[in-house]
């Protein structure tokens, strides 16, 4: 296969695999040693054609992290931060997602999934393990406490 020398074609190939933030795509084009002028021109054209959209990227990333991977909004926020999505776009996407997605339900689903793998019979240790697991997935402390208590109060030990 011949090496692609056109930054626009390269960007299209990258974007066909998955959505990227503007920053992520910029870095990938820089790694392929395109000039800054070529990169700016390519990113501008991609935005104009709606092939590159940081808000769309943020929305998709949040839904993927929260719904598919059973993680909290804090986890999604961190991923968006590392993708260098602007704060305004990040907050808009998170706000929209919070209106549509119940983080408590996602937390409960993640906790129930974890509960099945626990061998521990001591209630306090089960609570701690579930809580640590949920905290590592980016859920807020209050939701974690409520979820862990609800699960442990309803299970038959």
C-alpha positions, 0 to 999 in steps of 0.5 A: 500500500502506498504511503498517503501524503495528503493530510486530508486523506490521512485525516479521513482515514483516521476518522473512519476508524472512530471519532476524534477530538480536534486535538487528537486528530491534530496530534496524529497528523503531527506524528505523520510529520505534516506541516502546521499549515497543512494541519490547520487547513485540513482541520478547518476543512473537516470542520466545515464539512462536519467530519470533525465536531468536538461536541459530537465527539464529546457526546459519543464519548460520554454515552460510550463511557457511561452507558456501555462501560458502566462508568460515572460522569466523572470518568467521562469528564476525565476522558474529555479533559485528556482529549483536550475538549474545551471546557464549554463543549465538555460542560454542554455535553455533560449537561445534556447527558445528565438530562438523559441518563440517570447516573444512579441507574448506571451505578446500580447496574455496575454494582449488581454486576460487581456483586455477582463476582464477590465471594466475601460473606462479611457485609462490611467487607462487601460494602467496602469492595463494592464502594471501591469498585464504584469509586474507581469507575467515577461515581459520586460518593453519595450515589455509591453509599446509597447504591451499596446500602440498597444492594446489601440491604436487599440481598439474601446472605 
